[in-house]
Amino acid sequence: MLEWTICNNCGKILDNSQKSCPSCGGEVCKVNMDYLSGYLSNVTFLVKTLEVFRDVIPEIKDLGNVSLESIIYDDLFKYFSFLGLGNEEITDNELEFINSLLDTSYTKEDISNLSDLKIDDSLPLSFSCLHQLDVYGNSLNMSELNSANELFGCYKLLGKFFITVDNKLDEDILKIYQDYINSLERQLCSNDVEIREIKPPKVNEIKPKDIKTLDDYLEQLNKLVGLEKVKKDVNSLINLVQIRKIRQERGIKQPPMSLHLVFSGNPGTGKTTVARLLSKIYHEIGLLSKGHLIETDRSGLVGGYVGQTAIKTQDVIQSALGGILFIDEAYALASSSENDYGQEAIDTLLKAMEDHRDDLIVIVAGYPALMEKFLYSNPGLESRFNKFIYFDDYNDVELYEIFLLMCEDSNLVLDNQAQDYLKQYFKKMYETRSKNFANGRAVRNLFEEVLTAQANRLAPKENITDEELNTLTYEDFLVEE
């Protein structure tokens, strides 16, 4: 586990042998990736509150559905890759740092292949977007927004930890770090961003971002909205796996069992969410060595000419080893066309499932009828995927609960009229739903439309209160009227 010794007063990174800070005399403590993840989460939480204004700024609106948080993470990846490749090689600790902080599953080869993403002299997109949002928010007399400076402080802090992740400090890498931070500061100043020193948070001020215990993952699974039958089936599966693990450890014989799964149901019913939790749970049990989830579909597996498909599929499989490979709309791999290479992907996948049966689980997902047809079309598939978990559509009450959770995550509340309207809206949506109802995706689409409507309603106002920013009104829901 990655770990550092820091001063809990000034935040300086210290040698592991030091008992107090030589600079300020403060107490030292041990921190790990949870400290950094929590600090980054504090910054991204601020960013999420600014998303409400993105549609009134043309340059940001033109980015489409790309979230500001994903832009920040993309820029951070380039930043860490730039620092890590300063000595031409990414170390194991540097790779773990990147994947843990950014919740990714890159290999060293992936980062080396992306090494052409050099950091140039231009201001990263994330800083440019945040500065424009700060300027707009301050024009509305909001209280001294300076999220661009918050992100700059994040770059300084995270960069320091990154270049010391191997418990040593290379002077050449330190110079690369300092030169880039100085260049970034000059660019921000030239764009009229006020640079203020941000004191590193104390350890007890940071809330860990990632859940680490089996009980926490199980609790998160059981707290999901609806999905009662899914929860029951998944909990039974987990119990079965745990007992098999105990029997195996005690040398007791047991019948063979395939842990590969079929998740069937309409879009937006939580299939990917459950798969991600299952990967974490299986890791905690000791069934999977890494516990990550790799999502893909036909386009990520099938190539355009002979031989390319096997290579693409093998690359995806290699990235998924130690975790779960989640193939959405898997039925698209099966085709009766002679010029289709989907069967090559299936054959490669079946072989890998046998070769790596001790450290790879595959979940195929899609519409129920199409998934059954897909599995029955190939004896190899039918024999390996013999456990089905069906995801029902959310009912109107559950759709309403999902919307409230989205509001809670964005620090928003509904006024009374909005609550009454929304309950009736979801009741009608559920009763008139189509065969391929989008469920949670439909809720997400509505939520984004309502945020846009709120932004359009508030933007012309001169003085916007915090209560107005945090409240969705009945008027905001009349997006189709």
N, C-alpha and C positions, 0 to 999 in steps of 0.2 A: 504494500500500500504506500502511495506517495505521501510523504510527511515532511514538514518543515518545523524548525524552531524559530519563533518570532517574539519580539517584544510586544506585550499587550498594551503598551502605552503609546509608543511612537510607530509601531508596525514594522520596524526594521527586521530583516531576515538575518538570523544569527547562526553561528556555528553550533552544531548539536551539543558540544561540550560546555557551552556557556550557560551559567546559572542566572545571570542578570544581564541587562542590556548595558554595554560599555558606553553608550551614547547618553542615555538619560537615566540609567539606574533602574528602569522599570522591570517588572516581573516578566519572566519568559513563559511561554506555553507552547504546546505542540498543536499544529493545525494540519488538516489534510485537504483533499479536494472539496469536501463539503463547505469549508470556509470560503473557497473561491467561487464555488457554484452559488452559494447563498449571496455573495456580494454581487455577482453578475445578475442574479435574479432580482435583486433590489433595483438595479439599473433598468432591466427590461420591464419591470412592473411600471416604472415611471413612463417608459416608452409607450406601453399599452394604453395609458391614459391619454396620450397625445394622438393616438390613432384616429380619434373622433374628428380631428381637424384636417386629415390628409386629403379629403375630397375638395377642400376649398383652396388647395395649393396645386396648381396645374402640374408642376414638375413631379410631385409625389403621386398625384392622381394617375399620371401616365404610367406609373409602375404596375398598374393593374392590381391583381390579387396578391401580389407579393407583400408579405407583412414586413413591417419595420424590424421586427425581432429577427426574422430570417436574414435580412440584409446585414444586420449587426453581426450575426453569427458567421455569415459568409466572409465579411471583412476580417473578423477575428481569425478565421481559419487561414486566410492569406497572411495575416500578421505573424501567427505562430509558425507557419511553414517557412516564412521569410527568415525568422530568427533561427529556427531549427536547422535550416539548410545553410546557415552561415558558415558552418564547418563541413558542408557538403554531405552530411549524413544525419538522418533522424535517429535518435537513440530510442531504446525501448521505453524509457521513462517519459521522453518527450511525446512519443506516440500515445502512451496511456494518458498523459495530461490532455492532449487534444481531444481524444475520444471521450474521456470522462467529462470534461468541461462542456463540450459542444454536443454531447449525446450522439456521437457518430461511431462508425466502425471502420475507419480507414486502415489500410495497411501501409507499411513503409513505402511500398511500391506505388500505391495510390498518390501519396504525397510527393514522391519524386517525380511521378508522371505529370503532376500539376505544378512542377517547379517553375514553369514558364509564367506563372502568375506572379511576376515580380511586382514589388511595391514601387510604384513610380512616384513622381513628385506631386501628383494631383491629390486633392483631398478625398479620402474614402467616401463612398456614397452615403454610408450611414451617418457620418458627421454632417454632410451637406443637408441631408433630410432633417436631421434633428435641429440644426441651426435654423432652417426655414420655419419649422414648427415653433421653435422658441420665439422667433421674431413675430410670428403671427399671434401666438398666445399673449405675448407681452403687449401687443397692440390693443388687446382686449382688456388691458389692465389686470391681467392675471399676475399672481405674486412671483415676480423675478424668476421666470423660467430660464434655466441654463443647462438643459439636458446634454448639450454637446460637450460642455465642460465635465459633466458627470461621466460621460463615456470616455473622455480623455483621461480622467482619473483612473478609470477601469483599465485602460490600455497601459498606463504606467504601472499599476499594481500587479496586474496579471502578467505583464512582461517580466517584471522582476522575479516573480515566482517561476516563470517558465525557464529563464536562463539559469536558474539555480536548481532545477529539478533533479539534476544528477549529483547534487551535494558538492558541487565544485563550481567555480566561476572562471570561465575562459575570458581572458582580457580582450581578445578579438571580438567575441560575441557581445561582451559588455559594451564595446565601442559601437558595434552595429546597432544595439538597442538604444544607446544614448543618442547616437546620430539621428536615428529615426524619430525618437520622441522629440528631440529638439526641432527637427524639420516639421513634424506634425504640429507642434506648438506655434511655430512661425506661420504656418498656413492658417491655423485657426485665428490667430491674432490679425492676420491680414484680411480675414473675413469678419472682423469685428466681434469675434467670440471673446467674452471676458474670461480669462483664465484665472481661476481661484484655486488655491491649494486645498485639496480635499484630504482630510486626515483619515488614515486607514481605520476602518471600524474595529472596535474591540471584539474579541472572539465571541463573547456572550451577546453581542448585538446582531450576529449573523444567524439566520435560520437555515439549516441544511436544505439543499434543494432536492436531493434524492432520498427516497425511502430505502432503507438498507436491510431491514429484518423481514423474515418470512411472514411473521404476524402482520406487519404493516402492509405487505403486498396482498395478503389474504383479506385484510380489512378493506383495502382499496377496491378489490374485486367485489366484495359483498356490498359495498356502498354504491356501486353503479346503479343508475336509475333503471328500474324495470329489470328485464332479462332474468326473471326468477328461475325459469327452467334451465337457462344457460348456466346460471350460478350453481344450481343443484348438480347439473351434469359435470361441470368443471371441478367442483369440490369433490365429487365422487371419484373423478379421474385422479385428482391430486392424492386423495387418500389411498387409492389403489397403487399409485406410483410409490408413495412413501412406504407402504407395507412391502412391496416388491423389493425396495431398496434395503429394508431391514433383513428380509429373507436372503438376499444376495450376500449381504455382509456376514451373515451367519452360516453361509455355505449350504443353505437349504435349496433343493431343486425346485424349479418353478416352470410352468409352461411358458413358451415364447409368447411375446406380446408386441404388437405394433403400436407405437405411440404417435404415429402420424394421424392427422385429423382432417376431417372435412367440416368446414364452417359454411353452412348454407343459410341464405336469407337475403332480404332486400338490402339495397345500399343504406348506409347510415345507421345500421343497427348495432354498432359497437364491435364488429368482428375484429378489426385491427387492434382496438383497445384491449380486448380480452386476450388476443394473441400476444401482445406486448407484455401484459401482466403475467401470462403463463410462462413466457421466456424467463422473466425475473424469478418467478416462483420455482421453476425447475432448476434454475441456477442455485438458489438457496438450498434446495433439497440435496443438491449435489449431482443432479442428473445431467446438467449441461455445464461445460467448463467456463463459458463466458456469460451466457444469459442475455444476449442481445437479439434484436429482431431485424431481419432484412426483408424489406417489402419489394416485390417486383410484380410484373405481369408479362404478358406475351412479348411486348416490345423490348423488355429487358433480357429476354432469353433467346429469341429467335432472330437469326441473321438473314441477310438478303441473298446469300449464295452458299453453295455447298461447302461445308467445313466451318463456316463462321458461327453457326448456331452452337455447335459443340463447344467452341472456345468461349462464347458469351455465357453459355449456361454454366460451364465449369468455373468461370470467374465469379459468377454470382454465388455458386455453391461454396467456393473457397471462402468468400467473405462471410458466409453464414455459418461456417463450422464453429461449433461451440454454442450455437444458439438455434433460433427458429427461422426457417425460410418460409415466408408468407407469400403465396402466389395468388393474387387477386384475379378474378375472372379467368380461372385456370382452364375452363372449358374452351377458351379461344385457342388453346394449343392444339386441339384436335380438329383436323380438317380432312375432307375427302379429296382435296385437290392434290394432284401429283406433284405440283410445283411448290407445295407448301412444306416448310421445314419444321413445323411444330412437332411432328413425330420424332425428329432427331433430338429435340429438346426433352421430350418425354423419356426417350431411351437413355439419354445422358443422366437425367434426373433419377430414374429408377436404379441405375448402376451406382450412383453416388449414395443413394439411400441405403443400399446394401453395404457398400464399402465403408461408410461412416455412420453405421447404425447406432454406435455407442455415443456419438456426440453431435448428432444432427437430427432435428425434427422438422418435418415439412407439413405445413398446413395449406391446403388448397381451399379457395373460397369462391363463392358466386351464387347465382340464383339457383334455388333448389332443383327445379326440373332439369336445367342445363347441366348441373353438377352430376346428377344421377346418370344422365346420358353419357357424359364425359367418362365417368369411372367405369361404366359397364362396357365401354367401347374397347377397353384394353384389359386383359386378364391380369397383367402385372400391376396396374393401378388398383384394380378391384381387390386384389389380395393384400395390398399394403395399406390401403385406406379403408379400414373397416369400422371406424368410429365416426359417427355423424353427430354434430351439435347444431341444432336448428335455432336460428335467431328470429323470434317473432317480431312483427311490426310493433312500434311503441304506440300505446293508446293515447288519447287526448290528454289525460292527466300527466302521463310520463313526458309527453312532448312539452307541456307547460313547465314541468320540473327541470327539464333540460335547458329551456330558455332562461329560467331563473338562475341556474348554475352559471350560464354564460354571463349573465348580468353580474353575479357575485364576483366572478373572476376579473371583471372589468370595473369593479367598484361602482356599479349602477343599481338603481332601484326603480320600481315602477310605481306611478301614482295609482290611486284607486280605480279611476276610469280605465287606465291602461290594463290593469289586472283583469277587470271584468271583460273587456274587449278581447284580450288575449285568450282567456279561457273559452269563450265562444268561438273564436277563430280556430283554435286547435280542435275543438269538438267537430266543427264543420269539416276541417281538413281531414280528420281521421275517418269520418263517416263517408266522405266522398273520395277517399284515397284510391289511386289507380293500382293496378296489379303490381307495378314496379315502384311503389311508393318510396320516396327518398329518405323518409324518417329524419334522423339527426341532421342530415345535409339540408333538408328543407328548413329545419329550425335555424341552422347556421346562416342560410341565405336570408331568411327573414331578419335575423339579428343584424346582419350587415346592412340590410336595406334601412332598418330602423335607425341604426347609428348614423347613416348618411342623412336621413330625414331630420334627425336631431341636430346634426351639424348645420344643415341648411337653415333650420329654424333659429339657431343661436348665433350664427355668424354675423347677421346684420346688427346685432345688439352691441351697444357700446360698453356696458358694464355687465359682465357675466359672473354670477355668484358660483361658489363651489356647489351649492345645492342644485342649481340649474344644470351644471355640468354632469352631475351624478344622477340625474333623474330623467327617465324616459316617460313622456306624457302620452295621453290618448292621441293627441295630434300627430305624434311621430309614427303611429301605427297605420295611419291612413295613406300608406304608400301606394295602394292600388286604386285609391278613390279618384 
